[in-house]
Amino acid sequence: MLYNVVFQKKTKKFPLPNIVEIRDLHFRYGDRPILTGLHMDFPRGKVVAVMGGSGSGKTTILRLIGGQLQPQQGTLAVDGENVPGLNTKQLYVLRRKMGMLFQNGALFTDMTVFDNVAFPLREHTDLDEELIRDLVLMKLNAVGLRNAAALKPAEISGGMARRVALARTIALDPLLIMYDEPFAGLDPISMGVTANLIRRLNDALGSTSILVSHDVNESFSIADYVYFLSAGKIVAQGTPDEMRTSTDPYVKQFVHAEADGPVPFHYPGKSLADDLGLGGRP
């Protein structure tokens, strides 16, 4: 830490307050708009939740941050670099500062737990195997699975597999960690364990975490700030406490799982009466 401070003073490079800044961002598939006019900040050292209904554009934001997609308009900066303007080599360098936990874990099924976590270290560093071994065991110990190192993904539970994926995500000590539905398909115990790990690892590493999730209770328990998306636009934002007491119709419906509200139950289109040929008849 002291070395980093000295280095920053010598080079006059001080970290910006936000690891990610999004300004007036627009993205569409063909003629179909997905995100419209987004303005978002992700401060360093914080856990920020991005929430909203299915199809609201949450995962698309992660793909734009990682450079997998290109916006049609606006800027998106990660650690001071405009992601859409980077070439392939520059993008790969920037991605080494990022960690990504995919929704299904995306573990290599033919590798052991140990080799899954070791993969990014072997792929992106020149460390010798002895040091890689120590680092992998430390990461697995952080998620409580050091003694499962020799097992294959098929030999552990779904919750454990998610924790192995989390250990792999933090293998390179990333500045930015992105989580795509980390609680999906987990039982209540595994869900709570995973949420606590996300918070503890974020604070221990000094990272910034972007949490895309539908789960209100777990997300609110660990997030510092929340963005709510609907139809590709930010409809509300604030702290978890502010969102719990919000009177905004969309936030209220989502947080309290209400059936009636701005999000309709039925997909928009013709009425059932029209489909049955009843017209305006009772």
N, C-alpha and C positions, 0 to 999 in steps of 0.2 A: 504494500500500500504506500509506504514512504517513497519507494522507487518511482511509483507512478506519479506522485505529487511532484517530485523533483523533475522528472522527465517532462511533465506538462508545463512546468515553469520555464524550463530551458527552451522548449519548442513553442511556447506561448499557445499551446493547444489545451484549452480547458473544456471539459465536457459540457455540452449544451444541456439545459434543464430537462428537455424532452428527448427520449431516445427515438421516438417516432412522432412525426408531425405530418398531418394530412390536411391539405388546403384545397377547397373547391374541387373535390375529386368526383369525376363522372366516369362510370363504366357501364358498358352495355354489350350484350351478345347480339350482333346484327342490329336489328331495329328495336330490340327489346331492352329497355333500360333496367339495370340491376341496382346501381348506386347513383345517387344524384346529389351533387353539391355537398359532399361530406366535408366536415371540418372537425378534426379530432386531434387530441394531444394525449400522449402516453408518457407520463413523467418517469424519470429514472427511479428505480428502487420501489416502484409501486405495483400493485396487482390491480389491473383494470379489466372489468367484465364487459363483454359486448353481448347483449342479449336481444332477443326478439323471436318472432315466430319463424317457422320453417319457410325458407325461400325469401327471407328478408335481406339477405346479402352478407351475413356474418362471416361465413367461411371464405367468401370472395375477398373480403378485406384481408384475411391472412394470406391468401394467394397473391394479392397485390403487394403486400409488404415483402413477401419472399421473392418477388420478381417473376413469379410463374405466369402472371397476367400483366398486361399493360393497360393503363387507363387511357381513355380518349381525351381527357382534359384534366387539368389540375396537377398539383405536385404532391409527392409522397417521399419524405426524407427519413432515412434511418441512420442514426448516428451522424447526422449532418450531410449525408450523401443522398442525392435525388435518385431513387431507385430506377425510375423509368429511363433515365439517361445513361445508365451504366452499360458497358459492354459485357460480354459473357465472362471474361476473365475477372473484371472488377466485381461483377455480381457474385461469383464464386468466393472471392475474398470476403465480401461483406457477409455472405451466408455463414461463414465460419463464426461469426459473432451471434448467430441465431441458433436456437434449438426449437424443434417442432415435435409435439406429441400428437400423433394422428388419432383420429377417432377410434379406430380399431386396433391401435397399438402398432400395427405393421411390423411385427417382429419377424425375423427370418426363421421359418419353422424348422429348417434343417441344421440350425446352429444352436449351440448351448446358450443358456442365459449369459454366461461369461462372454462368449464370443459375440453375442449381440451387442453388449455394452462396449466391448473392445473395438467393434467395427469402425466407428468414427475416429477413434484414436489411431488405428492402423491406417486408415484411409487418408487422414489429413495431417498427420504428424510423422516425424522421424524418430520417435521415442523407441528405446529398446524394449524388448518384451518384458524384462524384469520390472521396469518402471510402469509399463502398461498394466501388468498384473496388479501392482500395488494400487494404481489409480482405479482400476475396475472394481477391485474388492472394496475400496473406500466408497465408491458410488453405490454399489450394491448394499453395503452396510448402512448407508444413509437412507435407503428405502426398505431396510429390514430383510433383505434377501441374500445376504452374503453366503449363507449355507445352502442356497439353491443354485449356486453358480454352475454346477455340472449338469443340471437338468435341462431338458428341452422344453420349449413353450407348451407342447402338448401335455407335459407332465405336471403343469402347475395350473392353478385356478385362473379364471378371467381377471379377477382383481389383482392377483400377483403378476400376471402378464402385463397389466397396465402399469404396475410399479416398475417392472423391468424396463418397459418402454420409457418411463420417466427417468430412470437411471441412465439410459442411453442418451436421452435428450440433454442431460446436463453433463455428459462426459467431457465436453470441451469447455466447461464453465462459461456458457454463453452470456452475453450482455442482455439479450432479449430471448425470452422463452414464450412460445405460442402454443396454446392448448386448444384443440378442436374437439369439443364435447368430451372432456375427460371423464365425466361421470356417467356417460351413457352405458346402460346395461349392467351397472354395478349394483350389488346389494347394499343396504344401508350402512353396514359396517365398513365395507370396502370404499364406499363413497366418502364416508367421514375420514377414513385414513388417507385417501387420496387428496382430499381438500386440505387437510392439515399438512401433508407433505408439500403441496404446492406453495403454501404460505411460508413454511419453515425454510424450504430450499430457496425460495425467492429472497428471503431476508438474509440467509447465510451466504449466498453467492453475491448479494448486492445487485441482483438482476432486476429486470422489468418483466412482468408477466402479463400477457394478453390472454384472457380467458373467454372463449366462446362457449356458451352453455345455455341450455334451457332450464337448468335446475336453479330455482330461485333461492332456496334455503342455503344450499352449500355455497353457491356463488356469493351471496350476500354476507355469509359468515367470514369470508376471507378477502373480499375485494375492498379496495380503498375508494374506487370510483366506478360508476356504472354508466354505460351508454345503452339506450334502448333504440332499436331500429324497427322500422315498419315500412314496407314497400321501398326499401333502398334509401330511406331518409332517417335522420336522427329525430325522433319525436320527443325524447326526454333524456336528461342526463343529470347526474348528481351522486351524492354518497348513498350507500345502501339505506341508511336511516331516512334520507329524504325521499327515496323511491318507495319505501314502505308506507309512508304517510302521504304520498302524492295523490292529488285528486284528478290528475290527468286521466281521461277515460281509458286510453290504451294501457298505460302503466298499471292502473287499478285492475283492469281485466286480467292482465298477464300475471301480476304479482299474486293476486288472490284467486287465480284460476277460475274466473267467472265465465259462464257460457255466453252471456249477453254482453255486447260491447262493440267497439269499432271493428274487431275481427269477427267476421260472420262465420256461422257454422257451415252454411251452404256455399259452394263454389258459385261465383256470379254467373248469371245466364238466365235463360228462360225459366218461368215458373213451372211448377209441377202441373198446374191446371192447363197451361199452354201445351205442354208435352202430351197430356192426355186428351187434348182436343176439346177441353171444356170451355175454353175462352173465359168470358166473364161470368159464366153461369155459377151459381152456388153449389 
